[in-house]
Amino acid sequence: MKLDLNIQARAANKSNAAPANIEGIYYSLNHNAPKATFAEAAIKGQAPDKGLYFPKYIPKLSKEFIENIRSYSKEEIGVTVMKPYVGNSIPVNILERIIGETVNFDFPLVQLNEDIYSLELFHGPTLAFKDVGARFMSRCLGYFNRNSSSRTTVLVATSGDTGGAVANGFLGVEGVDVVILYPSGKVSPIQELQLTTPGQNIKALEVKGTFDDCQAMVKRAFTDVDLNNKLSLTSANSINVARWLPQQLYYFYAYQQWQHEQPPVISVPSGNFGNICAGMIAFISGLPVKHFIAACNANDVVPDFLQTGEYVPRPSIATLSNAMDVGNPSNFVRILEMFGQRLLELKRVLTAYSVSDTITENTIKEVFAKYDYTLDPHGAVGYYALNEYLHGHADEKGIFLETAHPVKFPEVVERATGKTIPVPASVQHLQNRQKQSITIPASFDALKEWLMNRQD
Ligand SMILES: *Cc1c(COP(=O)(O)O)cnc(C)c1O
């Protein structure tokens, strides 16, 4: 595809002109804040003008690296890819340790049929792909905080999986308090246990509202003068560069295991669009990808945008794939930035689908019957969208990201397959633990009052 090459070539030109001293430098997409180093961007989360941070320079990977990717270890790939984004903020030996601890589990590519593969991203400690971002970010903040006597408060809204991953990643990290907001009754039992039972420096606030409410409350907290005078706040949502960027590694690990001549089409179950946006930045820096698919549930702001050219955020709708119930995906502005706001260029690289709950459940059923493979609802959305796309592109093959373990969504998966899912040993201990949460209404004032007055 000619246009893809153009985009990649532009990145290459930029990089040739880029001296090393702009590696790891970030600007705000609202263009009204000072530039920041990786450390500053990770500590702040969001720029002071409320924009998302974006790298000034998108690295260009060498041909040698891409062609010989099979001869590199996971850790070597991780350091090669992340180093230019981290710049001088972290010494290489520390980065190596952080990457080593971040990717210490498997990312297997499993073949389902002649054309479709599943990249399983649920082998981390909390059984969803968010472990990589959360583990990387927590270790970076731990390092940045190493000589500081003041405490940092990580404030995070979750639609399900982020909470557990962030709780697990930050548990016991010195100098960091974590406050997780989750929508009451809208996360699965295992998800709830993962984020409400760790204790120590982790607190769960159960919000009587939706994920959008939680996200809005968190966003407002970052701009509230009283709160920011009292606390050093940061975000662990995918708007944080330290959580967003390491997600690129999945796409390199997928390519490392890809056995076909032609690059894969990659279908990404998408909610806040952090994961797919990471995949696209990997592509721009030289990773071969044939096409991207944003696989959405009924929350179809982006599929609509690609059709109509109009971006209309709306309240989120609750679905079976709850981690993607997002009505105003934060990271989409980053994708637009990568493509210079040019919709036509973006559409050559990205197709989006909206998949209903009925189809999601039928897909779980069908794939189980045909291939003896158990999808979770998010992976099912990804599989379905990929399969649809391949119908019109018969000579292509693809990968969908299986973003969570099916045991996190037992009700629908067991209904669709008629089989009980064995609980993996790594989460069995949760079953005997007591949920500990503090219920608050879906109002910023309630959050502020709790944060201003907490005594623990
Ligand atoms: C968070 C999540 C998604 C959506 O990822 P984004 O980066 O927000 O687009 C998809 N699937 C699962 C299982 C998730 O936890």
The ligand as a MOL file (V3000), in Angstrom:
LIG
                    3D

  0  0  0     0  0            999 V3000
M  V30 BEGIN CTAB
M  V30 COUNTS 15 15 0 0 0
M  V30 BEGIN ATOM
M  V30 1 C -9.2430 -1.9600 28.5110 0
M  V30 2 C -9.6780 -3.1170 27.6890 0
M  V30 3 C -9.9810 -2.9810 26.3300 0
M  V30 4 C -9.9460 -1.6440 25.6340 0
M  V30 5 O -8.6460 -1.1500 25.5040 0
M  V30 6 P -8.3990 0.3980 25.1720 0
M  V30 7 O -6.9400 0.5680 25.2010 0
M  V30 8 O -9.1200 1.1840 26.2150 0
M  V30 9 O -8.9980 0.6220 23.8100 0
M  V30 10 C -10.3140 -4.1100 25.6070 0
M  V30 11 N -10.3920 -5.3120 26.2000 0
M  V30 12 C -10.1390 -5.4860 27.5100 0
M  V30 13 C -10.2860 -6.8310 28.0950 0
M  V30 14 C -9.7590 -4.4040 28.2890 0
M  V30 15 O -9.5020 -4.5770 29.5920 0
M  V30 END ATOM
M  V30 BEGIN BOND
M  V30 1 1 1 2
M  V30 2 1 2 3
M  V30 3 2 2 14
M  V30 4 1 3 4
M  V30 5 2 3 10
M  V30 6 1 4 5
M  V30 7 1 5 6
M  V30 8 2 6 7
M  V30 9 1 6 8
M  V30 10 1 6 9
M  V30 11 1 10 11
M  V30 12 2 11 12
M  V30 13 1 12 13
M  V30 14 1 12 14
M  V30 15 1 14 15
M  V30 END BOND
M  V30 END CTAB
M  END
